[in-house]
Amino acid sequence: MKGIVFNLLEEVVTSHHGPDAWDSLLENAGLDGAYTSLGSYPDEHMGALVAAAAQTLGMTPFDVLRWYGQQAMPLLAARYPGFFMAQPSTRPFVLSVNSIIHPEVRKIYPNATCPTFDFSDAPDGALLMGYHSPRRLCALAQGFVEGAAAHYGETVVFEHQLCMHRGDEKCLCRISFSSDCSGKMSC
């Protein structure tokens, strides 16, 4: 896993819980925390950090990853505004991950192993998103989608219809989008 993922986690943790929280998390995970953005680190490091955070915060690892994804999105939007400005709303942003965002990630972070997604439309207009990755970080993907929705002033309903954590071959998520018009006559 690329170091940028750990750097973002550190930034999210310290901004919400202070710098001592990151040091404590590293200590509880048994890690030294020397992550450079271009470096590659064992996936187990992320698992250890998530497990330590879950235990400390009284949350499930799923909820920790989801929270991390939600909180990391504003940081990513500030660092890479072009990805967000190029799309008018959450749905096209999510659909751009395979074709635009991940190829750019691989340019910046050589040898990055990004998850792959497949998309189809549900009869009611919802987006069906298949998630494929041996890392099984579908909760992080959910948090990223929810964080993107917050960026665009929208809300999403995210359902895990299939999940590798329940023994399924892949994750299949159903995502419904709605605008938050905040009382406006039209969006």
C-alpha positions in Angstrom: 0.0 0.0 0.0 1.3 3.4 -0.9 2.5 5.7 1.8 0.1 8.5 0.8 -2.8 6.4 2.2 -1.0 6.4 5.6 -0.1 10.1 5.3 -3.8 10.9 4.8 -4.8 8.7 7.7 -2.3 10.5 9.9 -3.6 13.9 8.8 -7.2 12.8 9.4 -6.4 11.4 12.9 -4.4 14.4 14.0 -6.9 16.9 12.7 -9.7 15.3 14.6 -7.9 13.9 17.7 -4.6 15.8 18.0 -1.0 14.7 17.2 -0.7 12.6 20.4 -3.6 10.4 19.0 -1.5 9.4 16.0 1.5 8.6 18.2 -0.7 6.5 20.5 -2.3 4.8 17.5 1.2 3.8 16.1 2.2 2.6 19.5 -0.9 0.5 20.0 -0.4 -1.0 16.5 3.2 -1.7 17.1 4.4 0.4 14.2 7.1 3.1 13.9 5.0 5.4 11.5 7.8 6.4 9.1 5.6 6.6 6.0 6.7 8.5 2.9 4.1 9.3 0.3 5.9 7.4 -2.5 7.0 4.5 -0.4 5.2 1.1 -0.4 4.3 -0.6 2.9 2.7 -3.9 3.8 -1.1 -3.9 3.8 -0.9 -5.4 7.3 0.2 -1.9 8.6 -3.2 -0.5 7.6 -4.9 -3.4 9.2 -3.0 -2.9 12.4 -3.7 0.8 12.5 -7.4 0.3 11.8 -7.7 -2.4 14.5 -5.9 -0.2 17.0 -8.2 2.7 16.2 -11.3 0.5 16.4 -10.3 -0.7 19.8 -9.4 2.8 21.1 -12.6 4.4 19.8 -15.0 1.5 20.5 -15.9 1.3 16.8 -15.8 -1.6 14.3 -12.9 -1.7 11.8 -15.6 -1.2 9.1 -16.7 2.0 10.8 -13.2 3.3 11.2 -12.4 2.8 7.5 -15.7 4.4 6.5 -15.0 7.4 8.8 -11.5 7.7 7.4 -12.8 7.8 3.8 -15.4 10.4 4.6 -12.8 12.6 6.4 -10.1 12.2 3.8 -12.2 13.4 0.9 -12.0 17.2 1.7 -8.2 16.8 1.9 -8.2 15.1 -1.5 -10.5 17.7 -2.9 -8.1 20.5 -1.7 -5.0 18.6 -3.1 -6.5 17.5 -6.4 -9.3 20.1 -7.2 -9.2 19.2 -11.0 -10.7 15.8 -10.3 -13.6 17.3 -8.5 -14.1 20.4 -10.7 -14.2 18.2 -13.8 -17.4 16.5 -12.6 -20.8 18.2 -11.8 -21.9 15.8 -9.1 -21.1 12.6 -7.2 -22.3 10.1 -9.7 -20.1 11.2 -12.6 -17.2 11.6 -10.1 -17.6 8.0 -8.9 -17.8 6.8 -12.5 -14.5 8.6 -13.3 -12.5 6.6 -10.8 -11.4 3.8 -13.2 -10.9 5.9 -16.3 -9.5 9.2 -14.9 -8.6 9.2 -11.3 -6.8 5.8 -10.8 -4.7 6.2 -14.0 -3.5 9.6 -12.7 -2.8 8.0 -9.3 -0.6 5.4 -11.0 1.3 8.3 -12.7 2.0 10.0 -9.4 2.5 6.9 -7.4 4.2 4.3 -9.6 3.3 0.7 -8.8 0.2 1.7 -6.9 -2.3 -1.2 -6.7 -5.7 0.5 -7.0 -9.0 -1.4 -6.6 -11.1 -1.8 -9.7 -14.7 -1.0 -10.0 -17.4 -2.1 -12.4 -20.6 -0.1 -12.8 -24.1 -0.7 -14.0 -27.5 1.0 -13.6 -30.2 -0.4 -11.5 -33.8 -0.2 -13.0 -34.7 2.5 -10.5 -31.7 4.7 -11.4 -29.4 3.7 -8.6 -25.8 2.9 -9.4 -24.5 -0.6 -8.9 -20.8 -0.6 -8.1 -18.7 -3.8 -8.0 -15.6 -3.5 -5.9 -12.6 -5.7 -6.6 -9.5 -5.7 -4.4 -7.7 -8.3 -2.4 -7.4 -5.7 0.3 -11.1 -5.8 1.0 -11.4 -2.2 1.8 -15.0 -1.7 0.6 -15.7 0.3 3.8 -13.1 2.8 2.7 -14.6 3.0 -0.7 -18.0 3.7 0.9 -16.5 6.5 3.0 -14.9 8.0 -0.1 -18.2 8.0 -2.0 -20.0 9.5 1.0 -17.2 12.1 1.4 -17.5 13.0 -2.3 -21.3 13.3 -1.9 -20.7 15.8 1.0 -18.3 17.7 -1.3 -21.0 18.0 -4.0 -23.8 18.9 -1.5 -25.5 15.6 -2.0 -26.5 12.6 0.0 -26.1 9.0 -0.8 -27.7 5.8 0.4 -25.0 3.1 0.2 -26.0 -0.6 0.6 -23.6 -3.6 0.5 -25.7 -6.2 -1.4 -22.7 -8.5 -1.6 -19.5 -8.3 0.5 -16.3 -10.2 0.6 -16.4 -9.9 4.4 -19.5 -12.1 4.3 -17.8 -14.6 2.0 -18.9 -13.2 -1.4 -16.5 -13.3 -4.3 -16.7 -9.5 -4.7 -18.5 -6.6 -3.1 -21.5 -5.2 -4.9 -22.8 -1.9 -3.6 -26.0 -0.1 -4.5 -25.7 3.7 -4.4 -28.7 6.0 -4.6 -28.0 9.7 -5.0 -30.0 12.8 -4.1 -29.3 16.5 -4.1 -29.4 18.5 -0.9 -31.3 21.5 -2.2 -31.7 23.0 1.3 -35.1 24.4 0.6 -34.3 25.9 -2.9 -37.0 25.8 -5.5 -34.7 23.9 -7.9 -31.2 22.4 -7.8 
